[in-house]
């Protein structure tokens, strides 16, 4: 089999196509369930810049859900979610950080950044793989939509790192 040439030959209803759709269902669930978690994280944040970053990410997640729905449409599949155990665990971990840290503390903010970056890295890994797999789909436009989401996730991760390095980590260390 010639793997050097991208044939875009995966047919709908092939095992590859079903696998791709299943992965899309997983990330769709993850995006939809991240929204309420981001609202909790925004309310729990002490640093105004961190709270604003969570608010911005929540807005961006709503747009990402729309883009994922467009991918489903291009794939000829009705949008459906399948529980993402990884995201469910990451959300639970974020909730535990909120419960286990002192309100209005930078230690809590450091924990929130840790939890949020774990989420971002999961999303970056997932969208990065989906972008690479999309090369082998016959549906045009899927890769471009997923690449937009991937770049947004990378930007969000970088923004969280800046907040941690510029403010939160030093303040947390002094508490």
C-alpha positions as CSV (number, residue, x, y, z in Angstrom):
1,X,0.0,0.0,0.0
2,X,1.4,3.4,-1.0
3,X,1.1,5.5,2.2
4,X,3.2,8.4,0.7
5,X,0.3,9.6,-1.4
6,X,-2.8,10.9,0.3
7,X,-5.6,9.3,-1.6
8,X,-8.6,10.7,0.3
9,X,-10.1,7.3,-0.5
10,X,-11.7,6.4,2.8
11,X,-15.4,5.8,2.0
12,X,-18.3,6.6,4.1
13,X,-19.3,3.7,6.3
14,X,-15.7,2.3,6.1
15,X,-14.1,1.3,9.4
16,X,-11.9,4.3,9.2
17,X,-14.8,6.7,8.6
18,X,-16.7,5.1,11.5
19,X,-13.6,5.4,13.7
20,X,-13.3,9.1,12.8
21,X,-17.0,9.8,13.5
22,X,-16.7,8.0,16.8
23,X,-13.8,10.2,17.8
24,X,-15.8,13.3,16.7
25,X,-18.7,12.2,19.0
26,X,-16.2,11.9,21.9
27,X,-14.8,15.4,21.4
28,X,-18.3,16.8,20.9
29,X,-19.3,15.5,24.3
30,X,-16.1,16.9,25.7
31,X,-16.7,20.4,24.3
32,X,-20.4,20.5,25.4
33,X,-19.5,19.5,29.0
34,X,-16.6,21.8,29.3
35,X,-18.9,24.9,29.2
36,X,-20.4,24.5,32.7
37,X,-17.0,23.6,34.1
38,X,-15.4,26.8,32.6
39,X,-18.1,28.9,34.3
40,X,-17.3,27.3,37.6
41,X,-13.6,27.9,37.1
42,X,-14.3,31.5,36.1
43,X,-16.3,32.1,39.3
44,X,-13.6,30.3,41.4
45,X,-10.6,32.3,40.1
46,X,-9.1,35.0,42.2
47,X,-6.9,36.7,39.5
48,X,-9.1,38.9,37.2
49,X,-7.0,38.0,34.2
50,X,-7.5,34.3,34.9
51,X,-11.2,34.8,35.3
52,X,-11.3,36.7,32.0
53,X,-9.3,33.9,30.3
54,X,-11.9,31.3,31.5
55,X,-14.8,33.5,30.3
56,X,-13.1,34.0,26.9
57,X,-12.5,30.2,26.6
58,X,-16.1,29.6,27.4
59,X,-17.1,31.9,24.5
60,X,-14.6,30.2,22.2
61,X,-15.9,26.7,23.2
62,X,-19.4,27.7,22.1
63,X,-17.9,28.6,18.7
64,X,-15.9,25.3,18.7
65,X,-19.1,23.4,19.2
66,X,-20.5,25.0,16.1
67,X,-17.4,24.1,14.1
68,X,-17.6,20.5,15.3
69,X,-21.3,20.4,14.3
70,X,-20.2,21.7,10.8
71,X,-17.7,18.8,10.7
72,X,-20.5,16.3,11.4
73,X,-22.5,17.9,8.6
74,X,-19.6,17.6,6.1
75,X,-19.3,13.9,7.2
76,X,-23.0,13.4,6.5
77,X,-23.7,12.5,10.1
78,X,-26.1,13.9,12.6
79,X,-24.2,15.5,15.5
80,X,-24.2,13.2,18.4
81,X,-22.2,13.0,21.6
82,X,-20.6,10.0,23.2
83,X,-19.4,10.3,26.8
84,X,-15.7,11.3,26.9
85,X,-14.4,9.6,30.0
86,X,-11.1,11.5,29.8
87,X,-12.9,14.9,29.8
88,X,-15.3,13.7,32.5
89,X,-12.2,12.9,34.7
90,X,-10.5,16.2,33.9
91,X,-13.7,18.1,34.8
92,X,-14.0,16.2,38.1
93,X,-10.4,17.0,38.9
94,X,-11.0,20.7,38.3
95,X,-14.0,20.5,40.7
96,X,-11.9,18.8,43.3
97,X,-9.3,21.5,43.1
98,X,-11.9,24.1,43.7
99,X,-13.2,22.1,46.7
100,X,-9.8,21.4,48.1
101,X,-8.3,24.9,47.9
102,X,-9.0,28.1,49.8
103,X,-11.4,30.6,48.2
104,X,-9.7,33.8,47.0
105,X,-6.3,32.3,46.9
106,X,-3.6,32.2,44.3
107,X,-2.9,28.6,45.2
108,X,-6.4,27.9,43.9
109,X,-5.7,29.9,40.8
110,X,-2.5,27.8,40.2
111,X,-4.6,24.7,40.6
112,X,-7.2,26.0,38.2
113,X,-4.5,26.7,35.6
114,X,-3.1,23.2,36.1
115,X,-6.6,21.7,35.6
116,X,-7.3,24.0,32.6
117,X,-4.0,23.2,30.9
118,X,-4.6,19.4,31.3
119,X,-7.9,20.0,29.5
120,X,-6.1,22.1,26.8
121,X,-3.5,19.4,26.3
122,X,-6.1,16.7,26.0
123,X,-8.0,18.8,23.4
124,X,-4.7,19.6,21.5
125,X,-3.9,15.9,21.3
126,X,-7.4,15.0,20.1
127,X,-7.8,17.8,17.6
128,X,-4.2,17.3,16.4
129,X,-4.9,13.6,15.7
130,X,-8.2,14.4,14.0
131,X,-6.5,17.0,11.7
132,X,-3.9,14.4,10.7
133,X,-6.6,11.8,10.1
134,X,-8.8,14.2,8.1
135,X,-6.2,14.1,5.3
136,X,-7.6,10.6,4.5
137,X,-11.3,11.6,4.3
138,X,-13.0,12.3,1.1
139,X,-14.9,15.2,2.6
140,X,-13.3,18.5,1.9
141,X,-13.2,21.2,4.5
142,X,-13.1,18.9,7.6
143,X,-9.3,19.4,8.1
144,X,-9.6,23.2,7.8
145,X,-12.4,23.4,10.5
146,X,-10.5,21.1,12.8
147,X,-7.3,23.0,12.3
148,X,-9.0,26.2,13.3
149,X,-10.1,24.6,16.6
150,X,-6.6,23.1,17.1
151,X,-5.0,26.6,16.8
152,X,-7.5,28.1,19.2
153,X,-6.7,25.4,21.8
154,X,-3.0,26.1,21.4
155,X,-3.6,29.8,21.8
156,X,-5.6,29.2,24.9
157,X,-2.9,27.0,26.4
158,X,-0.3,29.7,25.7
159,X,-2.5,32.3,27.3
160,X,-2.8,30.3,30.5
161,X,0.9,29.8,30.6
162,X,1.4,33.6,30.4
163,X,-1.0,34.2,33.3
164,X,0.8,31.6,35.4
165,X,4.2,32.9,34.7
166,X,3.4,36.6,34.9
167,X,1.3,36.6,38.0
168,X,-0.3,33.6,39.6
169,X,2.7,31.3,40.3
170,X,4.7,34.0,42.1
171,X,1.6,35.1,44.2
172,X,0.8,31.4,45.0
173,X,4.3,30.8,46.2
174,X,4.0,33.7,48.7
175,X,0.8,32.5,50.3
